Amino acid sequence: MDLLLEPLAWLLVILVSVLGVIGNLALYSVGKRGYDAVRDRFPQIKRERWERVATLYERHGSLALLLSGVPVLGSLLTTAAGAFGVRLPVFVLFVFIAKCVRNWLILVIPRELYLLFTR
């Protein structure tokens, strides 16, 4: 895959990933204020969903943030990270990794599909 050797592709993925982490810091800060603040800000997050995320964090710890690149689930995971006391440097690292993977896939998959159907 020649995109792996393309510096501009890496720069784009890293830049968009950093912006994604910055956006998720807002959710992290809401979570730092606790479940009541989360419920007030996001009433669609029901107690049972919150408890499932708590179980995920109990089982896997901060590694659960590696799923934060998944749309919708990522917002819940990053909000919960603040509430469950994930340290900020760990949060930034795991969310950045997740965003890089997601953004790389967003860059590569359409290109590969295009090449597949135009050959």
N, CA, C and O atoms as a printed pandas DataFrame, in Angstrom:
     atom_number atom_name residue_name chain_id  residue_number  x_coord  y_coord  z_coord
0              1         N          MET        A               1    0.851   -1.162    0.000
1              2        CA          MET        A               1    0.000    0.000    0.000
2              3         C          MET        A               1    0.904    1.234    0.000
3              4         O          MET        A               1    1.577    1.511    0.992
4              5         N          ASP        A               2    0.918    1.962   -1.093
5              6        CA          ASP        A               2    1.813    3.097   -1.224
6              7         C          ASP        A               2    1.448    4.274   -0.325
7              8         O          ASP        A               2    2.273    5.166   -0.129
8              9         N          LEU        A               3    0.240    4.300    0.223
9             10        CA          LEU        A               3   -0.123    5.370    1.155
10            11         C          LEU        A               3    0.703    5.320    2.436
11            12         O          LEU        A               3    0.898    6.343    3.093
12            13         N          LEU        A               4    1.189    4.132    2.791
13            14        CA          LEU        A               4    2.013    4.011    3.992
14            15         C          LEU        A               4    3.302    4.813    3.878
15            16         O          LEU        A               4    3.880    5.211    4.890
16            17         N          LEU        A               5    3.747    5.047    2.667
17            18        CA          LEU        A               5    4.984    5.786    2.443
18            19         C          LEU        A               5    4.736    7.249    2.098
19            20         O          LEU        A               5    5.674    7.988    1.800
20            21         N          GLU        A               6    3.506    7.656    2.138
21            22        CA          GLU        A               6    3.142    9.021    1.754
22            23         C          GLU        A               6    3.103    9.947    2.971
23            24         O          GLU        A               6    2.190    9.850    3.792
24            25         N          PRO        A               7    4.091   10.847    3.094
25            26        CA          PRO        A               7    4.132   11.737    4.274
26            27         C          PRO        A               7    2.884   12.607    4.419
27            28         O          PRO        A               7    2.433   12.857    5.537
28            29         N          LEU        A               8    2.331   13.065    3.313
29            30        CA          LEU        A               8    1.141   13.918    3.390
30            31         C          LEU        A               8   -0.049   13.155    3.988
31            32         O          LEU        A               8   -0.849   13.727    4.728
32            33         N          ALA        A               9   -0.159   11.869    3.664
33            34        CA          ALA        A               9   -1.243   11.050    4.227
34            35         C          ALA        A               9   -1.068   10.937    5.743
35            36         O          ALA        A               9   -2.037   11.073    6.491
36            37         N          TRP        A              10    0.150   10.692    6.191
37            38        CA          TRP        A              10    0.412   10.599    7.632
38            39         C          TRP        A              10    0.142   11.931    8.321
39            40         O          TRP        A              10   -0.442   11.968    9.405
40            41         N          LEU        A              11    0.563   13.012    7.700
41            42        CA          LEU        A              11    0.324   14.330    8.283
42            43         C          LEU        A              11   -1.172   14.593    8.435
43            44         O          LEU        A              11   -1.624   15.101    9.461
44            45         N          LEU        A              12   -1.930   14.242    7.400
45            46        CA          LEU        A              12   -3.381   14.424    7.447
46            47         C          LEU        A              12   -4.007   13.589    8.561
47            48         O          LEU        A              12   -4.833   14.092    9.322
48            49         N          VAL        A              13   -3.623   12.329    8.661
49            50        CA          VAL        A              13   -4.166   11.442    9.699
50            51         C          VAL        A              13   -3.819   11.974   11.088
51            52         O          VAL        A              13   -4.679   12.007   11.969
52            53         N          ILE        A              14   -2.588   12.383   11.288
53            54        CA          ILE        A              14   -2.166   12.886   12.598
54            55         C          ILE        A              14   -2.889   14.180   12.945
55            56         O          ILE        A              14   -3.352   14.349   14.072
56            57         N          LEU        A              15   -2.989   15.085   11.990
57            58        CA          LEU        A              15   -3.665   16.359   12.242
58            59         C          LEU        A              15   -5.139   16.154   12.604
59            60         O          LEU        A              15   -5.625   16.724   13.581
60            61         N          VAL        A              16   -5.836   15.352   11.830
61            62        CA          VAL        A              16   -7.257   15.106   12.097
62            63         C          VAL        A              16   -7.423   14.360   13.426
63            64         O          VAL        A              16   -8.391   14.592   14.150
64            65         N          SER        A              17   -6.494   13.479   13.740
65            66        CA          SER        A              17   -6.554   12.738   15.003
66            67         C          SER        A              17   -6.345   13.658   16.198
67            68         O          SER        A              17   -7.037   13.534   17.208
68            69         N          VAL        A              18   -5.400   14.574   16.088
69            70        CA          VAL        A              18   -5.176   15.544   17.170
70            71         C          VAL        A              18   -6.432   16.387   17.384
71            72         O          VAL        A              18   -6.831   16.641   18.521
72            73         N          LEU        A              19   -7.049   16.815   16.291
73            74        CA          LEU        A              19   -8.287   17.585   16.418
74            75         C          LEU        A              19   -9.390   16.756   17.074
75            76         O          LEU        A              19  -10.182   17.280   17.857
76            77         N          GLY        A              20   -9.441   15.469   16.756
77            78        CA          GLY        A              20  -10.417   14.581   17.386
78            79         C          GLY        A              20  -10.198   14.445   18.881
79            80         O          GLY        A              20  -11.149   14.434   19.662
80            81         N          VAL        A              21   -8.928   14.341   19.275
81            82        CA          VAL        A              21   -8.609   14.260   20.705
82            83         C          VAL        A              21   -9.026   15.545   21.410
83            84         O          VAL        A              21   -9.598   15.505   22.500
84            85         N          ILE        A              22   -8.742   16.672   20.792
85            86        CA          ILE        A              22   -9.122   17.958   21.393
86            87         C          ILE        A              22  -10.642   18.024   21.582
87            88         O          ILE        A              22  -11.125   18.483   22.617
88            89         N          GLY        A              23  -11.382   17.565   20.584
89            90        CA          GLY        A              23  -12.841   17.536   20.709
90            91         C          GLY        A              23  -13.309   16.631   21.829
91            92         O          GLY        A              23  -14.260   16.954   22.541
92            93         N          ASN        A              24  -12.643   15.496   21.988
93            94        CA          ASN        A              24  -13.034   14.559   23.043
94            95         C          ASN        A              24  -12.640   15.046   24.428
95            96         O          ASN        A              24  -13.180   14.564   25.424
96            97         N          LEU        A              25  -11.722   15.979   24.512
97            98        CA          LEU        A              25  -11.374   16.545   25.825
98            99         C          LEU        A              25  -12.572   17.272   26.451
99           100         O          LEU        A              25  -12.705   17.317   27.674
100          101         N          ALA        A              26  -13.427   17.829   25.618
101          102        CA          ALA        A              26  -14.635   18.481   26.148
102          103         C          ALA        A              26  -15.541   17.444   26.815
103          104         O          ALA        A              26  -16.090   17.700   27.887
104          105         N          LEU        A              27  -15.697   16.280   26.190
105          106        CA          LEU        A              27  -16.510   15.214   26.779
106          107         C          LEU        A              27  -15.860   14.682   28.053
107          108         O          LEU        A              27  -16.544   14.397   29.036
108          109         N          TYR        A              28  -14.545   14.552   28.028
109          110        CA          TYR        A              28  -13.788   14.103   29.207
110          111         C          TYR        A              28  -14.049   15.052   30.381
111          112         O          TYR        A              28  -14.247   14.611   31.513
112          113         N          SER        A              29  -14.048   16.357   30.101
113          114        CA          SER        A              29  -14.261   17.333   31.186
114          115         C          SER        A              29  -15.687   17.262   31.729
115          116         O          SER        A              29  -15.897   17.471   32.924
116          117         N          VAL        A              30  -16.666   16.972   30.877
117          118        CA          VAL        A              30  -18.039   16.785   31.373
118          119         C          VAL        A              30  -18.066   15.570   32.297
119          120         O          VAL        A              30  -18.666   15.613   33.370
120          121         N          GLY        A              31  -17.416   14.493   31.877
121          122        CA          GLY        A              31  -17.371   13.280   32.693
122          123         C          GLY        A              31  -16.700   13.498   34.033
123          124         O          GLY        A              31  -17.088   12.883   35.027
124          125         N          LYS        A              32  -15.688   14.373   34.077
125          126        CA          LYS        A              32  -14.985   14.658   35.336
126          127         C          LYS        A              32  -15.935   15.194   36.395
127          128         O          LYS        A              32  -15.671   15.073   37.592
128          129         N          ARG        A              33  -17.037   15.786   35.957
129          130        CA          ARG        A              33  -18.004   16.346   36.913
130          131         C          ARG        A              33  -18.976   15.303   37.437
131          132         O          ARG        A              33  -19.806   15.621   38.289
132          133         N          GLY        A              34  -18.900   14.052   36.948
133          134        CA          GLY        A              34  -19.711   12.962   37.483
134          135         C          GLY        A              34  -20.939   12.642   36.651
135          136         O          GLY        A              34  -21.287   13.352   35.708
136          137         N          TYR        A              35  -21.584   11.545   37.034
137          138        CA          TYR        A              35  -22.722   11.047   36.266
138          139         C          TYR        A              35  -23.864   12.051   36.202
139          140         O          TYR        A              35  -24.511   12.176   35.162
140          141         N          ASP        A              36  -24.126   12.765   37.285
141          142        CA          ASP        A              36  -25.235   13.726   37.278
142          143         C          ASP        A              36  -25.008   14.808   36.225
143          144         O          ASP        A              36  -25.943   15.204   35.528
144          145         N          ALA        A              37  -23.769   15.287   36.107
145          146        CA          ALA        A              37  -23.451   16.290   35.083
146          147         C          ALA        A              37  -23.596   15.693   33.689
147          148         O          ALA        A              37  -24.065   16.357   32.765
148          149         N          VAL        A              38  -23.193   14.446   33.547
149          150        CA          VAL        A              38  -23.329   13.765   32.254
150          151         C          VAL        A              38  -24.808   13.629   31.907
151          152         O          VAL        A              38  -25.216   13.920   30.783
152          153         N          ARG        A              39  -25.603   13.189   32.868
153          154        CA          ARG        A              39  -27.039   13.008   32.632
154          155         C          ARG        A              39  -27.705   14.343   32.285
155          156         O          ARG        A              39  -28.578   14.397   31.419
156          157         N          ASP        A              40  -27.292   15.417   32.962
157          158        CA          ASP        A              40  -27.859   16.728   32.663
158          159         C          ASP        A              40  -27.498   17.188   31.252
159          160         O          ASP        A              40  -28.330   17.748   30.538
160          161         N          ARG        A              41  -26.252   16.944   30.863
161          162        CA          ARG        A              41  -25.772   17.389   29.545
162          163         C          ARG        A              41  -26.259   16.468   28.429
163          164         O          ARG        A              41  -26.584   16.931   27.336
164          165         N          PHE        A              42  -26.308   15.162   28.705
165          166        CA          PHE        A              42  -26.694   14.160   27.705
166          167         C          PHE        A              42  -27.801   13.268   28.272
167          168         O          PHE        A              42  -27.525   12.147   28.698
168          169         N          PRO        A              43  -29.041   13.746   28.284
169          170        CA          PRO        A              43  -30.129   12.959   28.885
170          171         C          PRO        A              43  -30.390   11.636   28.165
171          172         O          PRO        A              43  -31.027   10.743   28.724
172          173         N          GLN        A              44  -29.905   11.506   26.937
173          174        CA          GLN        A              44  -30.123   10.260   26.201
174          175         C          GLN        A              44  -29.276    9.103   26.735
175          176         O          GLN        A              44  -29.523    7.948   26.386
176          177         N          ILE        A              45  -28.289    9.396   27.570
177          178        CA          ILE        A              45  -27.483    8.335   28.168
178          179         C          ILE        A              45  -28.210    7.838   29.407
179          180         O          ILE        A              45  -28.219    8.497   30.447
180          181         N          LYS        A              46  -28.804    6.694   29.282
181          182        CA          LYS        A              46  -29.561    6.112   30.388
182          183         C          LYS        A              46  -28.626    5.409   31.368
183          184         O          LYS        A              46  -27.500    5.049   31.026
184          185         N          ARG        A              47  -29.105    5.225   32.567
185          186        CA          ARG        A              47  -28.332    4.607   33.651
186          187         C          ARG        A              47  -27.803    3.227   33.245
187          188         O          ARG        A              47  -26.651    2.906   33.536
188          189         N          GLU        A              48  -28.622    2.409   32.578
189          190        CA          GLU        A              48  -28.185    1.048   32.210
190          191         C          GLU        A              48  -27.021    1.091   31.215
191          192         O          GLU        A              48  -26.098    0.282   31.312
192          193         N          ARG        A              49  -27.056    2.019   30.269
193          194        CA          ARG        A              49  -25.941    2.146   29.320
194          195         C          ARG        A              49  -24.681    2.599   30.056
195          196         O          ARG        A              49  -23.582    2.115   29.787
196          197         N          TRP        A              50  -24.859    3.525   30.978
197          198        CA          TRP        A              50  -23.738    4.017   31.772
198          199         C          TRP        A              50  -23.121    2.873   32.580
199          200         O          TRP        A              50  -21.898    2.769   32.683
200          201         N          GLU        A              51  -23.958    2.030   33.144
201          202        CA          GLU        A              51  -23.462    0.901   33.933
202          203         C          GLU        A              51  -22.724   -0.119   33.071
203          204         O          GLU        A              51  -21.758   -0.731   33.526
204          205         N          ARG        A              52  -23.178   -0.308   31.812
205          206        CA          ARG        A              52  -22.460   -1.203   30.898
206          207         C          ARG        A              52  -21.069   -0.669   30.579
207          208         O          ARG        A              52  -20.104   -1.428   30.490
208          209         N          VAL        A              53  -20.981    0.633   30.409
209          210        CA          VAL        A              53  -19.673    1.243   30.158
210          211         C          VAL        A              53  -18.797    1.130   31.404
211          212         O          VAL        A              53  -17.591    0.910   31.297
212          213         N          ALA        A              54  -19.393    1.278   32.571
213          214        CA          ALA        A              54  -18.634    1.116   33.817
214          215         C          ALA        A              54  -18.067   -0.296   33.909
215          216         O          ALA        A              54  -16.924   -0.481   34.326
216          217         N          THR        A              55  -18.858   -1.286   33.523
217          218        CA          THR        A              55  -18.386   -2.676   33.519
218          219         C          THR        A              55  -17.237   -2.855   32.535
219          220         O          THR        A              55  -16.271   -3.562   32.825
220          221         N          LEU        A              56  -17.339   -2.222   31.381
221          222        CA          LEU        A              56  -16.262   -2.279   30.389
222          223         C          LEU        A              56  -14.965   -1.716   30.970
223          224         O          LEU        A              56  -13.894   -2.293   30.783
224          225         N          TYR        A              57  -15.065   -0.592   31.673
225          226        CA          TYR        A              57  -13.880    0.007   32.297
226          227         C          TYR        A              57  -13.349   -0.874   33.432
227          228         O          TYR        A              57  -12.137   -0.973   33.622
228          229         N          GLU        A              58  -14.244   -1.510   34.183
229          230        CA          GLU        A              58  -13.799   -2.402   35.261
230          231         C          GLU        A              58  -13.016   -3.582   34.702
231          232         O          GLU        A              58  -12.008   -3.990   35.279
232          233         N          ARG        A              59  -13.470   -4.125   33.593
233          234        CA          ARG        A              59  -12.812   -5.293   32.990
234          235         C          ARG        A              59  -11.519   -4.948   32.269
235          236         O          ARG        A              59  -10.533   -5.677   32.373
236          237         N          HIS        A              60  -11.521   -3.832   31.533
237          238        CA          HIS        A              60  -10.404   -3.534   30.635
238          239         C          HIS        A              60   -9.631   -2.270   30.985
239          240         O          HIS        A              60   -8.601   -1.985   30.375
240          241         N          GLY        A              61  -10.111   -1.523   31.945
241          242        CA          GLY        A              61   -9.422   -0.294   32.323
242          243         C          GLY        A              61   -9.369    0.702   31.172
243          244         O          GLY        A              61  -10.286    0.781   30.354
244          245         N          SER        A              62   -8.298    1.445   31.129
245          246        CA          SER        A              62   -8.141    2.491   30.120
246          247         C          SER        A              62   -8.052    1.946   28.707
247          248         O          SER        A              62   -8.253    2.686   27.744
248          249         N          LEU        A              63   -7.751    0.656   28.568
249          250        CA          LEU        A              63   -7.687    0.059   27.233
250          251         C          LEU        A              63   -9.027    0.162   26.502
251          252         O          LEU        A              63   -9.074    0.096   25.274
252          253         N          ALA        A              64  -10.101    0.322   27.249
253          254        CA          ALA        A              64  -11.416    0.496   26.623
254          255         C          ALA        A              64  -11.415    1.709   25.692
255          256         O          ALA        A              64  -12.192    1.766   24.739
256          257         N          LEU        A              65  -10.549    2.668   25.968
257          258        CA          LEU        A              65  -10.488    3.866   25.136
258          259         C          LEU        A              65   -9.976    3.583   23.729
259          260         O          LEU        A              65  -10.097    4.431   22.845
260          261         N          LEU        A              66   -9.411    2.410   23.515
261          262        CA          LEU        A              66   -8.986    2.061   22.160
262          263         C          LEU        A              66  -10.180    1.880   21.228
263          264         O          LEU        A              66  -10.022    1.831   20.008
264          265         N          LEU        A              67  -11.375    1.781   21.811
265          266        CA          LEU        A              67  -12.606    1.725   21.020
266          267         C          LEU        A              67  -13.216    3.115   20.804
267          268         O          LEU        A              67  -14.294    3.238   20.221
268          269         N          SER        A              68  -12.534    4.143   21.267
269          270        CA          SER        A              68  -13.109    5.488   21.183
270          271         C          SER        A              68  -13.155    6.037   19.763
271          272         O          SER        A              68  -13.736    7.099   19.537
272          273         N          GLY        A              69  -12.566    5.349   18.819
273          274        CA          GLY        A              69  -12.674    5.761   17.428
274          275         C          GLY        A              69  -13.978    5.345   16.787
275          276         O          GLY        A              69  -14.303    5.789   15.686
276          277         N          VAL        A              70  -14.730    4.493   17.469
277          278        CA          VAL        A              70  -16.021    4.028   16.946
278          279         C          VAL        A              70  -17.056    5.134   17.183
279          280         O          VAL        A              70  -17.251    5.572   18.317
280          281         N          PRO        A              71  -17.721    5.584   16.107
281          282        CA          PRO        A              71  -18.720    6.644   16.297
282          283         C          PRO        A              71  -19.779    6.256   17.330
283          284         O          PRO        A              71  -20.122    5.081   17.460
284          285         N          VAL        A              72  -20.276    7.212   18.039
285          286        CA          VAL        A              72  -21.270    7.125   19.108
286          287         C          VAL        A              72  -20.672    6.454   20.348
287          288         O          VAL        A              72  -20.667    7.053   21.423
288          289         N          LEU        A              73  -20.177    5.246   20.220
289          290        CA          LEU        A              73  -19.553    4.558   21.352
290          291         C          LEU        A              73  -18.377    5.376   21.882
291          292         O          LEU        A              73  -18.170    5.459   23.092
292          293         N          GLY        A              74  -17.615    5.972   20.982
293          294        CA          GLY        A              74  -16.459    6.764   21.385
294          295         C          GLY        A              74  -16.826    7.945   22.268
295          296         O          GLY        A              74  -16.112    8.260   23.220
296          297         N          SER        A              75  -17.934    8.595   21.957
297          298        CA          SER        A              75  -18.377    9.730   22.778
298          299         C          SER        A              75  -18.710    9.278   24.195
299          300         O          SER        A              75  -18.362    9.943   25.170
300          301         N          LEU        A              76  -19.376    8.163   24.292
301          302        CA          LEU        A              76  -19.729    7.630   25.609
302          303         C          LEU        A              76  -18.475    7.204   26.377
303          304         O          LEU        A              76  -18.349    7.474   27.571
304          305         N          LEU        A              77  -17.558    6.541   25.686
305          306        CA          LEU        A              77  -16.329    6.074   26.342
306          307         C          LEU        A              77  -15.460    7.235   26.825
307          308         O          LEU        A              77  -14.883    7.172   27.910
308          309         N          THR        A              78  -15.369    8.288   26.024
309          310        CA          THR        A              78  -14.521    9.409   26.429
310          311         C          THR        A              78  -15.156   10.217   27.557
311          312         O          THR        A              78  -14.456   10.758   28.413
312          313         N          THR        A              79  -16.478   10.295   27.551
313          314        CA          THR        A              79  -17.165   10.968   28.657
314          315         C          THR        A              79  -16.979   10.168   29.946
315          316         O          THR        A              79  -16.688   10.726   31.004
316          317         N          ALA        A              80  -17.150    8.861   29.836
317          318        CA          ALA        A              80  -17.005    7.989   31.005
318          319         C          ALA        A              80  -15.574    7.986   31.531
319          320         O          ALA        A              80  -15.360    7.832   32.733
320          321         N          ALA        A              81  -14.602    8.154   30.654
321          322        CA          ALA        A              81  -13.201    8.171   31.088
322          323         C          ALA        A              81  -12.968    9.256   32.130
323          324         O          ALA        A              81  -12.248    9.048   33.107
324          325         N          GLY        A              82  -13.576   10.404   31.915
325          326        CA          GLY        A              82  -13.447   11.474   32.900
326          327         C          GLY        A              82  -14.104   11.106   34.216
327          328         O          GLY        A              82  -13.555   11.357   35.289
328          329         N          ALA        A              83  -15.273   10.515   34.127
329          330        CA          ALA        A              83  -16.021   10.148   35.338
330          331         C          ALA        A              83  -15.342    9.030   36.119
331          332         O          ALA        A              83  -15.423    8.990   37.346
332          333         N          PHE        A              84  -14.676    8.129   35.415
333          334        CA          PHE        A              84  -14.063    6.973   36.077
334          335         C          PHE        A              84  -12.601    7.205   36.429
335          336         O          PHE        A              84  -11.895    6.274   36.815
336          337         N          GLY        A              85  -12.155    8.434   36.296
337          338        CA          GLY        A              85  -10.829    8.801   36.789
338          339         C          GLY        A              85   -9.646    8.379   35.933
339          340         O          GLY        A              85   -8.541    8.220   36.452
340          341         N          VAL        A              86   -9.851    8.196   34.641
341          342        CA          VAL        A              86   -8.712    7.901   33.767
342          343         C          VAL        A              86   -7.812    9.132   33.754
343          344         O          VAL        A              86   -8.278   10.252   33.545
344          345         N          ARG        A              87   -6.537    8.917   33.975
345          346        CA          ARG        A              87   -5.592   10.043   33.997
346          347         C          ARG        A              87   -5.505   10.684   32.613
347          348         O          ARG        A              87   -5.576    9.991   31.597
348          349         N          LEU        A              88   -5.356   11.975   32.577
349          350        CA          LEU        A              88   -5.365   12.731   31.329
350          351         C          LEU        A              88   -4.311   12.256   30.321
351          352         O          LEU        A              88   -4.652   12.092   29.150
352          353         N          PRO        A              89   -3.048   12.024   30.714
353          354        CA          PRO        A              89   -2.074   11.562   29.713
354          355         C          PRO        A              89   -2.445   10.210   29.098
355          356         O          PRO        A              89   -2.236    9.988   27.906
356          357         N          VAL        A              90   -2.991    9.317   29.909
357          358        CA          VAL        A              90   -3.425    8.007   29.420
358          359         C          VAL        A              90   -4.604    8.194   28.463
359          360         O          VAL        A              90   -4.655    7.573   27.402
360          361         N          PHE        A              91   -5.536    9.042   28.843
361          362        CA          PHE        A              91   -6.683    9.355   27.996
362          363         C          PHE        A              91   -6.226    9.857   26.636
363          364         O          PHE        A              91   -6.664    9.352   25.602
364          365         N          VAL        A              92   -5.349   10.844   26.636
365          366        CA          VAL        A              92   -4.880   11.441   25.381
366          367         C          VAL        A              92   -4.181   10.397   24.513
367          368         O          VAL        A              92   -4.417   10.341   23.306
368          369         N          LEU        A              93   -3.328    9.575   25.109
369          370        CA          LEU        A              93   -2.597    8.566   24.344
370          371         C          LEU        A              93   -3.543    7.561   23.684
371          372         O          LEU        A              93   -3.453    7.329   22.479
372          373         N          PHE        A              94   -4.447    6.964   24.462
373          374        CA          PHE        A              94   -5.321    5.930   23.912
374          375         C          PHE        A              94   -6.334    6.492   22.916
375          376         O          PHE        A              94   -6.639    5.851   21.911
376          377         N          VAL        A              95   -6.846    7.668   23.190
377          378        CA          VAL        A              95   -7.798    8.269   22.248
378          379         C          VAL        A              95   -7.069    8.645   20.958
379          380         O          VAL        A              95   -7.616    8.477   19.868
380          381         N          PHE        A              96   -5.850    9.147   21.071
381          382        CA          PHE        A              96   -5.073    9.483   19.882
382          383         C          PHE        A              96   -4.817    8.243   19.027
383          384         O          PHE        A              96   -4.954    8.296   17.805
384          385         N          ILE        A              97   -4.450    7.140   19.651
385          386        CA          ILE        A              97   -4.224    5.890   18.913
386          387         C          ILE        A              97   -5.514    5.456   18.204
387          388         O          ILE        A              97   -5.491    5.098   17.026
388          389         N          ALA        A              98   -6.623    5.490   18.923
389          390        CA          ALA        A              98   -7.905    5.083   18.342
390          391         C          ALA        A              98   -8.293    5.989   17.171
391          392         O          ALA        A              98   -8.769    5.511   16.141
392          393         N          LYS        A              99   -8.091    7.276   17.333
393          394        CA          LYS        A              99   -8.428    8.218   16.261
394          395         C          LYS        A              99   -7.518    8.016   15.057
395          396         O          LYS        A              99   -7.975    8.123   13.919
396          397         N          CYS        A             100   -6.243    7.725   15.284
397          398        CA          CYS        A             100   -5.325    7.478   14.166
398          399         C          CYS        A             100   -5.764    6.254   13.363
399          400         O          CYS        A             100   -5.776    6.285   12.132
400          401         N          VAL        A             101   -6.120    5.193   14.050
401          402        CA          VAL        A             101   -6.570    3.982   13.356
402          403         C          VAL        A             101   -7.828    4.283   12.551
403          404         O          VAL        A             101   -7.917    3.935   11.373
404          405         N          ARG        A             102   -8.788    4.923   13.182
405          406        CA          ARG        A             102  -10.042    5.243   12.487
406          407         C          ARG        A             102   -9.793    6.140   11.283
407          408         O          ARG        A             102  -10.314    5.886   10.197
408          409         N          ASN        A             103   -9.001    7.185   11.472
409          410        CA          ASN        A             103   -8.765    8.123   10.380
410          411         C          ASN        A             103   -7.938    7.499    9.260
411          412         O          ASN        A             103   -8.117    7.839    8.090
412          413         N          TRP        A             104   -7.048    6.601    9.611
413          414        CA          TRP        A             104   -6.282    5.893    8.581
414          415         C          TRP        A             104   -7.232    5.033    7.744
415          416         O          TRP        A             104   -7.136    4.999    6.518
416          417         N          LEU        A             105   -8.139    4.347    8.414
417          418        CA          LEU        A             105   -9.108    3.525    7.685
418          419         C          LEU        A             105  -10.015    4.383    6.800
419          420         O          LEU        A             105  -10.353    3.993    5.683
420          421         N          ILE        A             106  -10.401    5.542    7.304
421          422        CA          ILE        A             106  -11.227    6.455    6.516
422          423         C          ILE        A             106  -10.477    6.918    5.276
423          424         O          ILE        A             106  -11.084    7.133    4.226
424          425         N          LEU        A             107   -9.184    7.069    5.386
425          426        CA          LEU        A             107   -8.365    7.487    4.253
426          427         C          LEU        A             107   -8.122    6.337    3.273
427          428         O          LEU        A             107   -8.186    6.531    2.059
428          429         N          VAL        A             108   -7.848    5.159    3.792
429          430        CA          VAL        A             108   -7.420    4.033    2.951
430          431         C          VAL        A             108   -8.590    3.305    2.281
431          432         O          VAL        A             108   -8.515    2.996    1.092
432          433         N          ILE        A             109   -9.649    3.030    3.010
433          434        CA          ILE        A             109  -10.729    2.190    2.466
434          435         C          ILE        A             109  -11.355    2.768    1.197
435          436         O          ILE        A             109  -11.492    2.037    0.216
436          437         N          PRO        A             110  -11.740    4.038    1.173
437          438        CA          PRO        A             110  -12.324    4.553   -0.074
438          439         C          PRO        A             110  -11.340    4.477   -1.253
439          440         O          PRO        A             110  -11.733    4.179   -2.381
440          441         N          ARG        A             111  -10.087    4.744   -0.980
441          442        CA          ARG        A             111   -9.074    4.682   -2.041
442          443         C          ARG        A             111   -8.941    3.260   -2.566
443          444         O          ARG        A             111   -8.892    3.044   -3.777
444          445         N          GLU        A             112   -8.881    2.295   -1.662
445          446        CA          GLU        A             112   -8.743    0.899   -2.081
446          447         C          GLU        A             112   -9.982    0.423   -2.842
447          448         O          GLU        A             112   -9.862   -0.328   -3.810
448          449         N          LEU        A             113  -11.156    0.850   -2.415
449          450        CA          LEU        A             113  -12.380    0.492   -3.143
450          451         C          LEU        A             113  -12.374    1.105   -4.537
451          452         O          LEU        A             113  -12.767    0.464   -5.512
452          453         N          TYR        A             114  -11.931    2.339   -4.617
453          454        CA          TYR        A             114  -11.833    2.997   -5.926
454          455         C          TYR        A             114  -10.886    2.222   -6.836
455          456         O          TYR        A             114  -11.218    1.950   -7.990
456          457         N          LEU        A             115   -9.708    1.867   -6.323
457          458        CA          LEU        A             115   -8.740    1.129   -7.118
458          459         C          LEU        A             115   -9.278   -0.246   -7.497
459          460         O          LEU        A             115   -9.025   -0.728   -8.601
460          461         N          LEU        A             116  -10.000   -0.864   -6.611
461          462        CA          LEU        A             116  -10.558   -2.191   -6.881
462          463         C          LEU        A             116  -11.542   -2.158   -8.046
463          464         O          LEU        A             116  -11.534   -3.046   -8.899
464          465         N          PHE        A             117  -12.384   -1.135   -8.076
465          466        CA          PHE        A             117  -13.417   -1.073   -9.095
466          467         C          PHE        A             117  -12.997   -0.367  -10.384
467          468         O          PHE        A             117  -13.749   -0.369  -11.359
468          469         N          THR        A             118  -11.831    0.224  -10.401
469          470        CA          THR        A             118  -11.374    0.897  -11.626
470          471         C          THR        A             118  -10.267    0.132  -12.331
471          472         O          THR        A             118   -9.753    0.610  -13.343
472          473         N          ARG        A             119   -9.892   -0.998  -11.853
473          474        CA          ARG        A             119   -8.829   -1.780  -12.508
474          475         C          ARG        A             119   -9.372   -2.574  -13.651
475          476         O          ARG        A             119   -8.624   -3.289  -14.317
